Amino acid sequence: MIASSAYPLRVLTLVDGTGGGGESVARQIAANLDRSRFESTFCVSRWDPRDGDEAAVAELRDAGVQFLGLRRSSRFQLRPWGDLLAYMRRRRIDILHSHKFGSNAWAAALSPFTPAPVFVAHEHTWSFQGRPLRRLLDRELIGRRADAVVAVSREDRRRMHAVEGIPLEKIRFIPNGIPAPPPPDPSVDLRAELGIGPGQPLVGAVATLRAQKALHVLVRAAASLAPRFPDLRVLIVGGEVGGAGRPDEPARDRLAALARELGVGEQVRLLGPRPDVPDLLAALDVAVLSSDFEGSPLSVLEYMEAGRPVVATRVGGVPDLVEDGVTGLLVEPRDPEGLARAIAELLDDRTRASAMGRAGRERRRGEFSIANTVGRIEALYSELHAAKRGSHGS
């Protein structure tokens, strides 16, 4: 049923959890929608208050966003979906916007039973190589039922069409953006805190400790760099976000064991999750992304905002963000020697590296702000809802 008046449109955002880059983008979109045109509800299907995510919920509520936690604990638990449908009917939701594969699949399955005339599926990393069932569901369930499928990179859009057969006109490319982070604290000296001298080469990566990020490649690159830069330090910041938001200690232990095996146990520091990422990034000479695949990684946007030159793998949407030779250097995935050469190139030419960092910051602020992302999402909502109103003769 189509509402009789266009605005405000009532939007429900659906995610599985609160950890991860895609969930962060979803939260930022929900929080920054124009309140004169959109009412916003943010729903976490696997919400557990013991995960310690109350700060994220408080931020949403401060922004005027309704919060709904379904507390699903397993994929076979169906009753909470009934609670979601009841909420959507009671609130007369106009637009259902889901993020990432799990929520996209459930939203597609539920969409015929919701009051929402518009369903938008948002995929943050197309990574279904070797996963035929996921590709099938993406094409036959999500792709068919969604009014639009959002891709965060041009390469993701191309593969959704070429590999899965989703109609190109249904796939909308909307790059990620980030809000301006808090500036580094000028009273904090992270190098001193970590026992790193002001002239020591310092390289870092901010990433969750999961296989996709291929952080072992960075550790191997550090081993290649160590003979040439004996006082090099490499910081790896982040932990694996599990069901309870805890770091994956086995993954951390494996990386630490590899560093020791390669003789760089002192050079490579695994810092775990940190709340002071802007301060850490400000201390780096080079920021690294070593992933096997990506959509539109927020870490790279954070590197750019911090004015750091970026060395990143040429995967997914990374070339949309990093202009090779201008804002950073792109290398092939799974190539520790190539990664080491690119890092060394920037460590050897600090003037060029600084110029790349400045160019990256300027590009991030001009092209990849959360305001740009939200504006394009709002335009998509309005377009799709107007089309549904027109098709119903309203």
C-alpha positions in Angstrom: 0.0 0.0 0.0 1.4 3.4 -1.0 1.2 6.3 1.4 -1.1 9.2 0.3 1.6 11.8 0.8 5.2 11.5 -0.3 7.0 12.8 2.8 8.2 12.0 5.3 9.1 8.5 3.9 9.5 5.9 6.7 12.8 3.9 6.2 13.8 0.8 8.0 17.5 -0.2 7.8 18.2 -3.9 8.4 21.6 -5.3 9.4 22.8 -8.5 11.1 25.0 -6.8 13.7 26.8 -3.6 14.6 30.5 -4.5 13.9 32.2 -4.1 10.5 32.5 -1.5 7.8 29.3 -2.2 6.1 27.3 -1.9 9.3 29.1 1.4 10.0 28.1 2.8 6.7 24.5 1.6 7.2 24.4 3.3 10.6 25.8 6.5 9.2 23.2 6.6 6.4 20.4 6.0 8.9 21.6 8.7 11.2 22.2 11.3 8.5 19.0 11.1 6.5 17.2 14.5 6.1 14.7 14.4 9.0 12.3 16.7 7.1 12.0 14.0 4.4 12.7 10.7 6.1 11.8 9.0 9.4 14.5 6.4 10.2 14.5 3.1 12.1 17.7 1.0 12.5 17.1 -2.7 13.1 19.8 -5.2 14.2 18.6 -8.7 13.7 21.2 -10.4 16.0 21.2 -7.7 18.7 22.6 -8.7 22.1 23.1 -5.8 24.6 25.9 -7.9 26.2 28.0 -7.2 23.0 28.7 -3.7 24.4 27.3 -1.8 21.5 25.1 0.6 23.5 27.3 3.5 22.4 26.2 3.0 18.8 22.6 2.8 19.8 22.9 6.0 21.8 24.4 7.8 18.8 21.5 6.6 16.7 18.9 7.8 19.2 20.7 11.1 19.6 20.3 11.5 15.8 16.5 10.9 16.1 16.7 7.3 14.8 14.4 4.6 16.3 16.2 1.4 17.3 14.9 -2.1 17.1 16.9 -5.1 18.3 15.5 -8.5 17.4 17.9 -10.7 19.5 18.0 -13.6 17.0 20.6 -16.1 18.2 20.5 -18.6 15.3 19.5 -18.8 11.6 16.7 -21.1 12.5 15.0 -18.7 14.9 12.1 -17.3 13.0 9.8 -15.7 15.6 11.8 -12.4 15.7 11.0 -11.9 12.0 7.3 -11.9 13.0 8.1 -9.1 15.4 9.8 -7.2 12.6 6.9 -7.5 10.3 4.5 -6.4 13.1 6.7 -3.3 13.7 6.8 -2.5 10.0 3.1 -2.7 9.7 2.5 -0.6 12.8 5.0 2.0 11.7 3.8 1.8 8.0 7.3 1.5 6.7 7.8 2.8 3.1 11.3 1.6 2.4 13.2 -1.5 3.5 16.9 -1.0 3.1 19.0 -4.1 4.0 22.8 -4.3 4.1 25.1 -7.3 3.3 24.2 -10.8 2.1 22.5 -12.3 5.2 20.2 -9.3 5.8 19.7 -9.0 2.0 18.5 -12.6 1.8 16.2 -12.3 4.7 14.8 -9.0 3.6 14.1 -10.4 0.1 12.3 -13.4 1.6 10.2 -11.2 3.8 9.6 -8.3 1.4 6.3 -9.7 0.0 4.8 -9.7 3.5 5.9 -6.2 4.5 4.0 -3.0 3.9 7.0 -1.4 2.3 6.5 -0.8 -1.4 10.3 -0.3 -1.9 13.1 -2.8 -1.1 16.7 -1.8 -1.5 19.5 -4.4 -1.1 23.0 -3.0 -0.4 26.0 -5.2 -1.0 29.3 -4.0 0.5 31.7 -6.6 -0.9 31.0 -8.8 -3.8 32.9 -12.0 -2.9 31.0 -15.0 -4.0 33.6 -16.6 -6.1 33.4 -20.4 -5.6 30.1 -20.0 -3.7 27.4 -21.1 -6.2 24.5 -21.1 -3.6 25.2 -17.5 -2.6 25.3 -16.5 -6.3 22.1 -18.3 -6.9 20.3 -16.5 -4.0 21.8 -13.2 -5.0 20.5 -13.6 -8.5 17.1 -15.4 -8.1 16.0 -14.1 -4.7 17.7 -10.8 -3.8 18.2 -9.6 -7.4 14.7 -10.4 -8.5 12.8 -8.9 -5.5 14.9 -5.8 -4.8 13.8 -2.6 -6.6 17.5 -1.6 -6.6 20.8 -3.3 -5.6 23.5 -0.9 -4.4 27.1 -1.7 -5.3 29.8 0.2 -3.6 32.3 -0.1 -6.4 32.3 -0.1 -10.2 33.9 -3.5 -10.2 31.3 -5.0 -7.9 28.6 -3.6 -10.2 30.3 -5.2 -13.2 30.5 -8.6 -11.6 27.0 -8.5 -10.2 25.8 -8.2 -13.8 28.4 -10.3 -15.7 28.6 -13.2 -13.2 25.2 -13.2 -11.6 23.1 -11.8 -14.4 21.4 -9.1 -12.3 20.1 -6.5 -14.8 22.6 -3.6 -15.1 19.9 -1.0 -14.8 18.9 -2.4 -11.4 22.4 -2.1 -9.9 23.2 1.4 -8.6 26.9 2.3 -7.9 27.0 4.5 -4.8 30.5 4.7 -3.3 31.0 4.7 0.5 31.8 7.9 2.3 32.9 8.6 5.9 32.2 11.5 8.2 35.0 13.8 9.2 36.8 12.0 12.1 37.9 13.8 15.2 41.3 15.4 14.6 44.4 13.8 16.2 45.0 14.9 19.8 48.0 17.3 19.6 48.9 16.5 23.2 49.3 12.8 22.4 52.6 11.4 21.1 51.7 7.8 20.0 55.3 7.1 18.9 56.6 7.9 22.3 53.8 5.9 23.9 54.8 2.9 21.8 58.5 3.3 22.2 59.1 4.3 18.6 61.5 7.1 17.8 60.5 10.2 15.7 62.8 9.1 12.8 61.9 5.4 12.7 60.0 4.2 9.6 56.5 3.4 10.7 54.0 1.5 8.6 50.5 0.5 9.7 47.3 -1.2 8.8 43.8 -0.9 10.4 41.8 -4.1 9.7 39.8 -6.8 11.3 41.8 -9.9 11.7 40.1 -12.1 9.1 41.3 -14.0 6.1 40.0 -11.5 3.6 42.5 -8.9 4.9 45.5 -11.1 4.1 47.6 -9.5 6.9 50.1 -12.3 6.7 51.2 -10.7 3.4 52.0 -7.5 5.3 54.0 -9.5 7.9 56.0 -11.2 5.1 56.5 -7.8 3.4 57.9 -6.6 6.8 60.4 -9.4 6.7 61.5 -8.4 3.3 61.9 -4.8 4.4 63.7 -5.4 7.6 67.2 -5.9 6.2 67.0 -2.5 4.4 65.1 -0.7 7.2 66.4 -2.4 10.4 64.5 0.1 12.7 61.2 -0.4 10.8 58.1 -0.8 12.9 54.8 -2.2 11.5 51.5 -1.7 13.5 48.4 -3.8 12.9 45.4 -2.3 14.6 42.1 -4.2 15.0 40.6 -7.4 16.1 38.2 -9.9 14.7 34.6 -8.9 15.4 32.9 -12.1 16.5 29.4 -12.8 17.8 30.2 -10.9 21.0 32.5 -8.3 19.4 35.6 -9.9 20.9 39.0 -10.1 19.1 39.8 -13.4 17.5 42.8 -14.3 19.6 43.8 -17.4 17.4 44.1 -15.1 14.4 46.2 -12.7 16.3 48.3 -15.5 17.7 48.9 -16.9 14.1 50.1 -13.5 12.9 52.4 -13.1 15.9 53.8 -16.6 15.4 54.4 -15.9 11.7 56.3 -12.7 12.6 58.5 -14.5 15.1 59.1 -17.3 12.5 60.3 -14.7 10.0 62.5 -12.9 12.5 60.4 -9.8 12.7 58.6 -10.4 16.0 60.0 -7.1 17.4 59.2 -5.1 14.3 55.6 -6.2 13.9 53.2 -5.0 16.7 49.7 -6.3 17.0 47.8 -3.6 18.9 44.3 -5.1 18.9 41.3 -2.7 18.7 42.0 0.9 19.6 39.8 3.9 20.2 42.5 6.3 19.1 42.8 5.4 15.4 43.1 9.1 14.2 46.1 9.5 16.5 47.7 6.2 15.3 47.2 7.1 11.6 48.8 10.6 12.2 51.9 8.8 13.4 52.4 6.6 10.3 54.7 7.2 7.4 52.8 4.7 5.1 49.3 3.1 5.5 48.7 -0.3 4.0 45.8 -2.4 2.8 46.8 -6.0 1.8 43.4 -7.5 1.2 42.5 -10.3 -1.2 39.1 -8.6 -2.0 37.3 -5.5 -1.0 34.3 -3.4 -1.9 34.9 0.2 -0.9 37.1 -0.1 2.3 36.5 2.5 5.0 40.1 2.0 6.2 41.5 3.4 3.0 39.2 6.5 3.3 40.4 6.9 6.9 44.0 6.7 5.6 43.3 9.4 3.0 41.6 11.7 5.5 44.6 11.3 7.8 46.8 12.5 4.9 48.8 9.2 4.7 50.2 7.8 1.5 48.4 4.5 0.8 49.9 1.2 -0.5 47.0 -1.1 -1.3 46.1 -4.1 -3.3 44.5 -3.6 -6.7 41.2 -5.4 -5.8 37.5 -4.6 -6.0 36.7 -0.9 -5.5 40.2 0.1 -4.2 41.2 1.6 -7.6 38.1 3.8 -7.3 39.6 5.3 -4.2 43.4 5.2 -4.6 44.7 6.9 -7.8 47.9 4.9 -8.5 51.0 7.1 -8.4 48.9 10.2 -7.3 47.4 9.4 -3.9 49.2 6.1 -3.3 50.6 2.9 -5.0 48.6 -0.1 -6.1 50.1 -3.6 -6.0 48.8 -7.1 -6.9 47.2 -9.2 -4.1 49.2 -12.0 -2.4 52.5 -10.5 -3.5 54.6 -9.7 -0.3 57.6 -8.7 -2.4 55.6 -6.3 -4.5 54.0 -4.8 -1.3 57.5 -4.4 0.2 58.8 -2.6 -2.9 55.9 -0.2 -2.9 56.3 0.6 0.8 60.1 1.0 0.4 59.5 3.4 -2.5 57.5 5.7 -0.3 59.8 5.4 2.7 62.7 6.3 0.4 61.0 9.4 -1.0 59.3 11.2 1.9 58.6 14.3 -0.2 56.6 12.3 -2.7 54.9 10.3 0.0 53.8 13.5 1.7 52.4 14.9 -1.6 50.4 11.7 -2.1 49.0 12.0 1.4 47.9 15.6 0.8 46.3 14.6 -2.6 44.5 11.7 -0.9 43.0 13.9 1.8 41.8 16.4 -0.8 40.2 13.7 -2.8 38.5 12.1 0.2 37.0 15.3 1.3 35.8 16.2 -2.2 34.4 12.8 -3.4 34.0 10.4 -0.5 32.1 12.2 2.3 29.1 10.6 4.1 27.1 13.6 2.9 27.7 12.6 -0.7 26.7 9.0 0.0 23.6 9.9 1.9 22.5 12.4 -0.8 22.7 9.7 -3.4 20.8 7.2 -1.2 18.1 9.8 -0.5 17.7 10.5 -4.3 17.4 6.7 -4.8 14.7 6.3 -2.2 12.7 9.2 -3.6 13.1 7.9 -7.2 12.0 4.4 -6.3 9.1 5.5 -4.1 7.8 7.9 -6.7 7.9 5.2 -9.4 5.9 2.9 -7.1 3.4 5.7 -6.4 3.1 6.3 -10.2 2.6 2.6 -10.9 -0.3 2.5 -8.4 -1.9 5.6 -9.9 -1.3 7.8 -6.9 
